[in-house]
């Protein structure tokens, strides 16, 4: 199968317990840390990004904004259960850089501010 093909190509395949039907992110990050991985880029869609934010596993957010209005589009984050602005996950902006017509914003979360 797919796992055997990955292992045959030299990849290390890790297996993790599930929590609420999804991979336990705490176990995943602990295993990566044990292997010396200190930085993880999460770019897997709104559900995965939302899970990392909801579990307070994000310390830095990098967003790119283009000067274009699309109307409705794909969500950036899955549901965080936030119903008021007071409950919103707050960020501290660290850097704003123009990249041609676009803007990159780097911000930290409470986890990244300590």
Secondary structure, DSSP 8 states (H G I E B T S, - for coil): -HHHHHHHTT-------EETTEE-HHHHHHHHHHTT-------S-HHHHHHHHHTT--SEEEEEE-S---SS---SS------SGGGS---EEEEEEEETTEEEEEEE-GGGG-
